[in-house]
Every structure is written in C-alpha cells, then in structure tokens.
C-alpha cells in the first residue's frame, strides 16, 4: 500500500485552526455566552475557510489524478469522507441511546433507520422531530457542510472544464452563486423551505470553492500568491473590511461579504506556504496528520451531550472540546489514516 505523502505546506494546520474555531463558536453560541471575548473567536469564520481550501486542494488532486480517470478521483474522495463519517454517526447514535433519551421518544424503526442512513450518506441536513429534544435540537448540525462538500466533489470535473474552456459560463455561475449567497445571508432570505434547501445546496457556496479552483489551475498565480509580500497588511485590510462592509456581527459568520472573503482567501494562501521555522516538529507532525476532519465531525454531538446533561457553560465547553480532541486523534489513527492508505 502506498505511504501517505508528506506535506510541505500549512493547509492541515490552517484547517485544524478552522475546525477549532467552529468548535469554540458553536460551544459559545449554544451555551449563550456573549461579549467581546466571544466575538473575538468569530472574527474568522471557519466554514468559508474550509470551502476555499477544499476548492484548491480538491482541484489540485483532480489535476494530479485525472489521467487515471474519474473512478480514481471519486474513490479517493469516498475514502476521505465516508469511513470517518460512518463511524462518527454510529458512535454518536450509540451515545444518544446510552443516555436513555431515545427510550423517551416515539418513532418507527423505519423512520429511525432513514435518519441514520441519511446522516451516513448525503442527507446530513435532515433532522427528524424525535431528535429535537436532545441538546440543541440537532445532534450534529455541523454536518450540513458535508452535504455541500459532496456536491463540490461531483461538480469538480465539469467546473474545472468550464473554468478552462468556457470561462464566460463559469463567470456566470460564479456570479449566480455570489448573488444567491448575498440573498440568503444579507437580503433576508433563508426563511422559506425552498431557501433552506438552497442553503444546503452548492449554489450559495460554490463561488468560494471556485476561487480555490481558479488558483489551482494557474501555477503562475499560485506561485505569486504564495510569496509573503503584503502578508502583514492583509490582516489589517481584512479587519477594516468586515467592519466597513456590513458590520462585524454580520461578517463574523458563514455569510461573510465577498470582499472580506477574497482578502481572507489570499491571506490563507500566503500563510499556507509561509515557513514556520519556530514550530519545527509540531508543524511537520500536523502537516502529516490531518486531525481537522475528526474534530469537526465529533464536536457537535459532544456539545449536545453536555447540554443534555445540564453541565455548566465553561465545564460543558471544556468537556466537549477535550472529548472532540481525543475523538479526532482516535478517528485519524484508527479510521482515517488506514482508509487514506488505500488511496491510489
């Protein structure tokens, strides 16, 4: 079996920071903790960071393996997403059952099996009534991004073709995605069932993914963006933009304004290729081991468990964070890394 490739960039470290940001913000939000201290953690929303990095890395993987056909590309994507996801769903469901909560609810075996199957496949956003009394009301609400990410995977080959061969059509799709994102996040959409379904589709988010794809297809641009020039001015520009273009409260969430997102994307790319000599072995270790997915998968079930048990805010968040870190480590070493070794 092939060995895992060593990473010479900081993308895994950045994704780990983004996953940690999502964990902390979800903990703060669900426990109702507010104030300037909580607002600091919301300055850089983690989900847009994931979507941009995914656009770049998935496109790079596609370019590297497309000579071997789409079967290998999609096989690799399945190995990255599903083994850890299936294990997480099973363990999370068992955890809820162990609390005795399910015994107090009324549901048919078919309904329960349909929900579990949806969580394991591509309907992660579906939440049945019988789960609405556990914790925050959605066992693993963060999984809606898995639904979106799976759509990105399916769209990667045609989008790559459009960007390189039909740039006008690609630009129209980009504009439509951006307009939909602005409608849902800024104009007042998101209330109707149709709006909610659109929000868990690729449509409002694919523009973020496409920016990463665009960079991946242009080696010259990749090399230029990787240079550390303007590195220290970008954080200042980003902070100014989120206050000036819509306000901090509105931008400190997934519907960040597109100007701030573009600045953030450039900053992420520069940081990804910045030598972090002081980190030494830590940088190398995290670069070769991607704990971000496991941290993202497990944090919400554990936050919901602490809420269900009635734990105090600080104790609940610390307990959930500790459990999520341990779960991420076990997920990587016992599930994800063995699965990734099967990639071609």
KADA-V472576 format. One record per residue. N is the residue number from 1. RES is the residue in one small letter. PHI is phi in radians with two decimals (999 if undefined). BURIAL is # if it has 24 or more other ideal C-beta (glycine too) atoms within 12 Angstrom, else .. Layout:
# KADA-V472576
n | res | phi | burial
N | RES | PHI | BURIAL
N | RES | PHI | BURIAL
This chain:
# KADA-V472576
n | res | phi | burial
1 | x | 999 | .
2 | x | -1.19 | .
3 | x | -1.41 | .
4 | x | -1.20 | .
5 | x | -1.28 | .
6 | x | -1.29 | .
7 | x | -1.78 | .
8 | x | -1.90 | .
9 | x | -2.44 | #
10 | x | -1.91 | #
11 | x | -1.07 | #
12 | x | -1.10 | #
13 | x | -1.14 | #
14 | x | -1.16 | #
15 | x | -1.14 | #
16 | x | -1.14 | #
17 | x | -1.11 | #
18 | x | -1.14 | #
19 | x | -1.12 | #
20 | x | -1.13 | #
21 | x | -1.10 | #
22 | x | -1.09 | #
23 | x | -1.02 | #
24 | x | -1.10 | #
25 | x | -1.14 | #
26 | x | -1.10 | #
27 | x | -1.10 | #
28 | x | -1.10 | #
29 | x | -1.13 | #
30 | x | -1.28 | #
31 | x | -1.66 | #
32 | x | 1.21 | .
33 | x | -1.55 | .
34 | x | -2.19 | .
35 | x | 2.03 | .
36 | x | -1.13 | .
37 | x | -1.09 | .
38 | x | -1.20 | #
39 | x | -1.13 | .
40 | x | -1.04 | .
41 | x | -1.20 | #
42 | x | -1.63 | #
43 | x | -1.06 | #
44 | x | -2.10 | #
45 | x | -1.14 | #
46 | x | -1.25 | #
47 | x | -1.10 | #
48 | x | -1.01 | #
49 | x | -1.08 | #
50 | x | -1.04 | #
51 | x | -1.14 | #
52 | x | -1.17 | #
53 | x | -1.08 | #
54 | x | -1.07 | #
55 | x | -1.03 | #
56 | x | -1.26 | #
57 | x | -1.26 | #
58 | x | -1.16 | #
59 | x | -1.16 | #
60 | x | -1.08 | #
61 | x | -1.12 | #
62 | x | -1.11 | #
63 | x | -1.10 | #
64 | x | -1.32 | .
65 | x | -1.98 | .
66 | x | -1.15 | .
67 | x | -1.15 | .
68 | x | -1.56 | .
69 | x | 1.70 | .
70 | x | -1.22 | .
71 | x | -1.02 | .
72 | x | -1.17 | .
73 | x | -1.04 | #
74 | x | -1.27 | #
75 | x | -1.06 | .
76 | x | -1.11 | #
77 | x | -1.16 | #
78 | x | -1.07 | #
79 | x | -1.12 | #
80 | x | -1.36 | #
81 | x | -1.61 | #
82 | x | -1.37 | #
83 | x | -0.99 | #
84 | x | -1.19 | #
85 | x | -1.11 | #
86 | x | -1.08 | #
87 | x | -1.09 | #
88 | x | -1.08 | #
89 | x | -1.10 | #
90 | x | -1.10 | .
91 | x | -1.18 | #
92 | x | -1.12 | #
93 | x | -1.14 | #
94 | x | -1.10 | .
95 | x | -1.09 | #
96 | x | -1.11 | #
97 | x | -1.08 | .
98 | x | -1.15 | .
99 | x | -1.32 | #
100 | x | 1.54 | .
101 | x | -1.10 | #
102 | x | -1.09 | #
103 | x | -1.18 | .
104 | x | -1.63 | .
105 | x | -1.87 | .
106 | x | -1.94 | .
107 | x | -2.81 | .
108 | x | -1.49 | .
109 | x | -0.99 | .
110 | x | -1.16 | .
111 | x | -1.12 | .
112 | x | -1.12 | .
113 | x | -1.12 | .
114 | x | -1.11 | .
115 | x | -1.12 | #
116 | x | -1.08 | #
117 | x | -1.10 | .
118 | x | -1.08 | #
119 | x | -1.11 | #
120 | x | -1.49 | #
121 | x | -1.94 | .
122 | x | -2.49 | #
123 | x | -1.95 | .
124 | x | -1.13 | #
125 | x | -1.38 | #
126 | x | -1.29 | #
127 | x | -2.34 | #
128 | x | -1.33 | #
129 | x | -1.06 | .
130 | x | -1.24 | #
131 | x | -1.76 | #
132 | x | -1.36 | .
133 | x | -1.76 | .
134 | x | -1.75 | #
135 | x | 1.08 | #
136 | x | -1.37 | #
137 | x | 1.86 | .
138 | x | -2.37 | #
139 | x | -0.99 | #
140 | x | -2.46 | #
141 | x | -1.09 | #
142 | x | -1.18 | #
143 | x | -1.28 | #
144 | x | -1.05 | #
145 | x | -1.22 | #
146 | x | -1.16 | #
147 | x | -0.99 | #
148 | x | -1.16 | #
149 | x | -1.09 | #
150 | x | -1.09 | #
151 | x | -1.15 | #
152 | x | -1.02 | #
153 | x | -1.04 | #
154 | x | -1.14 | #
155 | x | -1.47 | #
156 | x | -0.97 | #
157 | x | -1.03 | #
158 | x | -1.16 | #
159 | x | -1.16 | #
160 | x | -1.07 | #
161 | x | -1.16 | .
162 | x | -1.10 | #
163 | x | -1.09 | #
164 | x | -1.52 | .
165 | x | -1.90 | .
166 | x | -2.25 | .
167 | x | -1.05 | .
168 | x | -1.17 | .
169 | x | -1.16 | .
170 | x | -1.07 | #
171 | x | -1.15 | .
172 | x | -1.16 | .
173 | x | -1.13 | #
174 | x | -1.04 | #
175 | x | -1.13 | .
176 | x | -1.13 | .
177 | x | -1.12 | #
178 | x | -1.10 | #
179 | x | -1.09 | .
180 | x | -1.15 | #
181 | x | -1.08 | #
182 | x | -1.14 | #
183 | x | -1.12 | .
184 | x | -1.20 | #
185 | x | -1.64 | #
186 | x | -2.16 | #
187 | x | -1.50 | .
188 | x | 2.19 | .
189 | x | -1.36 | .
190 | x | 1.74 | #
191 | x | -1.58 | .
192 | x | -1.39 | .
193 | x | -1.08 | .
194 | x | -1.09 | .
195 | x | -1.05 | .
196 | x | -1.16 | .
197 | x | -1.20 | .
198 | x | -1.11 | #
199 | x | -1.14 | #
200 | x | -1.81 | #
201 | x | -1.71 | #
202 | x | -1.24 | #
203 | x | -0.95 | #
204 | x | -1.37 | #
205 | x | -1.99 | #
206 | x | -1.17 | #
207 | x | -1.11 | #
208 | x | -1.15 | #
209 | x | -1.10 | #
210 | x | -1.18 | #
211 | x | -1.10 | #
212 | x | -1.11 | #
213 | x | -1.11 | #
214 | x | -1.05 | #
215 | x | -1.15 | #
216 | x | -1.08 | #
217 | x | -1.45 | #
218 | x | -2.19 | .
219 | x | -0.98 | .
220 | x | -1.12 | .
221 | x | -1.18 | .
222 | x | -1.01 | #
223 | x | -1.14 | .
224 | x | -1.18 | .
225 | x | -1.19 | #
226 | x | -1.26 | #
227 | x | -1.20 | .
228 | x | -1.38 | .
229 | x | -1.13 | .
230 | x | 1.11 | .
231 | x | -1.04 | .
232 | x | -1.46 | .
233 | x | -1.47 | .
234 | x | -1.15 | #
235 | x | -1.03 | .
236 | x | -1.11 | .
237 | x | -1.08 | .
238 | x | -1.13 | #
239 | x | -1.06 | .
240 | x | -1.06 | .
241 | x | -1.16 | #
242 | x | -1.28 | #
243 | x | -1.45 | .
244 | x | -1.41 | .
245 | x | -1.89 | #
246 | x | 1.86 | .
247 | x | 1.68 | .
248 | x | -1.07 | #
249 | x | -1.04 | .
250 | x | -1.31 | .
251 | x | -1.45 | #
252 | x | -1.45 | #
253 | x | -2.79 | #
254 | x | -1.11 | #
255 | x | -1.53 | #
256 | x | -1.02 | #
257 | x | -1.16 | #
258 | x | -1.12 | #
259 | x | -1.16 | .
260 | x | -1.10 | #
261 | x | -1.11 | #
262 | x | -1.13 | #
263 | x | -1.06 | #
264 | x | -1.10 | #
265 | x | -1.08 | #
266 | x | -1.12 | #
267 | x | -1.10 | #
268 | x | -1.03 | #
269 | x | -1.13 | #
270 | x | -1.15 | #
271 | x | -1.15 | #
272 | x | -1.12 | #
273 | x | -1.95 | #
274 | x | -1.45 | #
275 | x | -1.12 | .
276 | x | -1.95 | .
277 | x | -1.11 | .
278 | x | -1.22 | .
279 | x | -1.38 | .
280 | x | 0.93 | .
281 | x | -1.13 | .
282 | x | -1.09 | .
283 | x | -1.06 | #
284 | x | -1.11 | .
285 | x | -1.11 | .
286 | x | -1.19 | #
287 | x | -1.08 | #
288 | x | -1.64 | #
289 | x | -2.30 | #
290 | x | -1.68 | #
291 | x | -1.57 | #
292 | x | -1.16 | #
293 | x | -1.13 | #
294 | x | -1.10 | #
295 | x | -1.10 | #
296 | x | -1.17 | #
297 | x | -1.14 | #
298 | x | -1.66 | #
299 | x | -1.18 | #
300 | x | -1.26 | #
301 | x | -1.00 | #
302 | x | -1.30 | #
303 | x | -1.08 | #
304 | x | -1.12 | #
305 | x | -1.10 | #
306 | x | -1.15 | #
307 | x | -1.16 | #
308 | x | -1.09 | #
309 | x | -1.39 | .
310 | x | 1.29 | .
311 | x | -1.25 | .
312 | x | -1.14 | .
313 | x | -0.91 | .
314 | x | -1.11 | .
315 | x | -1.11 | .
316 | x | -1.14 | #
317 | x | -1.15 | #
318 | x | -1.15 | .
319 | x | -1.14 | #
320 | x | -1.11 | #
321 | x | -1.13 | #
322 | x | -1.11 | .
323 | x | -1.11 | #
324 | x | -1.18 | #
325 | x | -1.11 | #
326 | x | -1.08 | .
327 | x | -1.11 | #
328 | x | -1.13 | #
329 | x | -1.11 | #
330 | x | -1.14 | #
331 | x | -1.07 | #
332 | x | -1.14 | #
333 | x | -1.33 | .
334 | x | -1.71 | .
335 | x | -2.15 | #
336 | x | -1.20 | #
337 | x | -1.11 | #
338 | x | -1.03 | .
339 | x | -1.20 | #
340 | x | -1.17 | #
341 | x | -1.18 | .
342 | x | -1.56 | .
343 | x | -1.20 | #
344 | x | -1.64 | .
